[in-house]
Every structure is written in C-alpha cells, then in structure tokens.
Amino acid sequence: MKSAVPLDVILSGFGYLKLSEERRRTLWTVGLISLLLHVAALLVFGSWVVIRSLLEERTVFTAPPPLKTYEPRKLEHQVKVTKRQRSSSRPAVMPRMVAARPSSLALPEIKVDPKVVRTSFQPKFKAITGIGLGAGLGQGYGLGGFGEGVSAFDFFGIRGRGEKIMICVDVSISMVEEERGGFEGFDRVRARLGQVIDALTEKTLFNVVVFADAAQTFRDEMVPATDANKREAKKFLAQFNTPKNYGLTSGNVRSVDLGLKAKGGTTRLDLALTAAFLQGADTILIISDGLPRVAKDITADQLAAWNARLEEWRKANEAALRAYDEAVAKMEWREERVWIPPKPAQPAKLRENGGSGGSGPTEGHWATRRVPTRPLPPRPKPPEMPESMKWWTLEDFFEHFRLLHEQCYVKKGKKPPVVHAIGYGIDKEGADFLREFTKKYNGSFRSISRIQ
C-alpha cells in the first residue's frame, strides 16, 4: 500500500520551496488577487446577462384569424340542401341497376298476374330543376357569408379589419406646426393615409372625413373602394393643409339632435364621429394632435345662474371698477413706434364668441400706437365660467355617442363600431382622451411624434 506524498515534497519538485520567503508571499498574493478578479468578473457579467434577459422586450406575433372560413359554410350548405330534399314532395332517390348492354341483364320470371294498384293518395308532382336550386344556394351563401368585403389595414402600426371603414383626419393648423414637421410632415401623414386607402379591397365600403373647426366628408355616404373612388379620395385629402389652404372653417357635417347639443368649438372630432356613426361604419380610424374642444349649448337655467354670479361680482367690485374708469378717462396718451414680431398661422376662433376665421402667418413690422404716459391701475378681473359649463367633458362625449349608438346601431341590430386612434405629436391631455375613447369602443391607441 502506497503512502501519501507529503505536500512539501510536491512543492519542492516545482521549485516552490527553493523560493525565498518574500517571493512566496508575493506569489500567493498575486494568485489570490487573480482569483478574486475572476470571481468578480464572473458575477458582474452573469448579473448583466440575467438582468438584460429579464428586461428585454419580448415581441409576440399572433397570426390573425383567417378572413374566409370555407369548410363550415360548405357543411352548412350541405345540411340545408339535405333538409330541403327531405321536406320536398319528390320521391326519394332509390338505387337501381344499370347494365352496359341490355342483353347482359336477365330479369327474374314473375309468375303472378300483374294488378293495377290504386291508393287514396295520388300525389301530384311539380317539376323542379336541380340547376336552379344549386345555383341559388351557392351564390347566396358565397357572397354574403365568405366576407369578401373585409379589408385588412395597417393604420400607422395598428392592424385590423373592417367592411365599412371611416377615416377621420385632423386638418387643424396645429397639424402643420414645426414640431410636427410642418407641411412636409403632414405630406408624409397624407402619404401613409393613401397607403391605407390603396390597401382596401374593391368590395369594402369606405369614406374619408376631415375636421378642424368644422368637418367635411369625401362623399355623403360610403362608397365601394374601387380604383376610381380611391384616386378621388386621395385627391380630396390633397387639398387640405397646404401652404395656401390650411385649417377648415366650414363643411357639410352638421350637429344632429340625436345626442347632446353643441355650440361650435375647435378640433371638431365630434362632428367627424357623428358622420361615421350616421353612415354605419363598423371601423373608425382617427389621427389627431389634440383634445377636441366642443362648446356646450348651456341651458337657460345655467345662463341665468351665471348672470347672477356676474352681477354679484360687479356689486362687490363696484368701487374698483369706477376708479379704473375714471383713471382711464383722465389718462394722457402719446404715440410711439413699436416693433410687431412675426406671428405663425392662427386657427379660427369660436364664431359664437365673436371670433372669425383663421389667419395666415405674418411678417415682423413697425407700427405706431397710443400708449399711456403712466401705468394704469389694475382692473378687477371677472370670474371665468367653469370648464364644466364651457366645454364637453369625456363623460359628455361618452353620453353623446351612447345616444348616437342607440339610434344608429342598436335599433338596427348592428354591433358597435371599433375605434382606433393615432395621437400625432399629441399632448398628455389629448392622448388620455383618445386612449379612453378607443378603450370604450374596443380599439387601440398609439402615440407618434413625427413621421419620417
């Protein structure tokens, strides 16, 4: 039996014991530091790999359901034909023998006398052609059931399908501001919308509506997506938000009495959606850059309450208002040249509030105006009308389109439309609104800053 070899003998074989005490300590130190560095590197690299795998976004592709399901329709067709044959007054088809040559068939001998059989039931048969029955069932189930009018679309990354598609496009002046790429940026938006239109199949019905301070539809009702209609729809879009024609102050879409009453506004998405609901769209696609501002048509009681509040404010500030008017009457004025800086294009103001149509950009220039020789005293500011009395809230939108939905879909036995929306350089308030609205109508929302 062999004994274990001592450690000092092994080390002496490698020359370790021949080293000095100082070199041995140095060797141990270097080896220990190398081991620690390797362990630390392994921990850092392993942690990085694990964290990256946990944080990495996983993309899952889900194949959409097939547009056409033929087999169930064939089975349904076969079952219906069988039921019709059973309920028909024609005699059932019985098997019979057929011979290629009559001489090769020998019939058995009948040894009984033939008799005339008479019964009380003598049906009268009516000739029915098999070709007519087959063609009628085939064509009827083919066009209606196979969904040949369904079109798949890719709306700025949102994918879906629809048979009656309404495309709602915001053409307000803010859509061509510099932060969204200006007019060139909107040209790219228009090109992407053209691709959506081009992808529609011929049997799909569609329409386009643009909106800003008003709303205008491409056609008064939905039309088939033929090549001619698609060309005309793209020409319709091409005339809006160009350097010579921006915004929209009048259109052919009017408010209806089916929902809440509105009294003007800006970014009139409510009018565009109203047109889509009235035309029975099953899919609505929206691209907009801001929150719709729809002015409420306040009731007589609300107006009376507001006027009473203003009267109380006037009484409480009567002395301050009188002092301000007297100071203005005694004020001395002088003329002074001032520089008027350039201004971008301005959207139209509410006509109901005394506003007017939008204006184009202006260049900087010098002007002469009258200014007071000393500062005027501050004038008391009247209280502002509450937001709930001025503009529709999200709940008002939901209520308006709930009423429209009952009239345009529920009473006609139709499903509610699916609404998808793109926020184009949109702020948080507008994005929150569109996200909640699309969620209400089982759609998707996506925010994009610019289109390259």
Secondary structure, DSSP 4 states (H G I P E B T S, - for coil): -PPPPPHHHHHHHTTSTTS-HHHHHHHHHHHHHHHHHHHHHHHHHHHHHHHHHHHSPPP---PPPPS--HHHHHHHHHHHHHHHHHHSSSPPP------SSGGG--PPP--SPP-----S---------HHHHHHHHHHHHHHHHTTTT-EEEEETTEEEEESEEEEEEE--GGGGSGGGTHHHHHHHHHHHHHHHHHTS-TT-EEEEEEESSSEEESSSS-EE--HHHHHHHHHHHHTSSBTTB-S-S--S----TTS--EEEEES-HHHHHHHHHHTT-SEEEEEESS--EEEE---HHHHHHHHHHHHHHHHHTHHHHHHHHHHHHH--EEEEEEEE--B--BPPPPGGGT----B--B--EEEEEEEESSPPPPPPPPPPPPHHHHB--HHHHHHHHHHHHIIIIITTT-PPPEEEEEEES--HHHHHHHHHHHHHTT--EEEES---
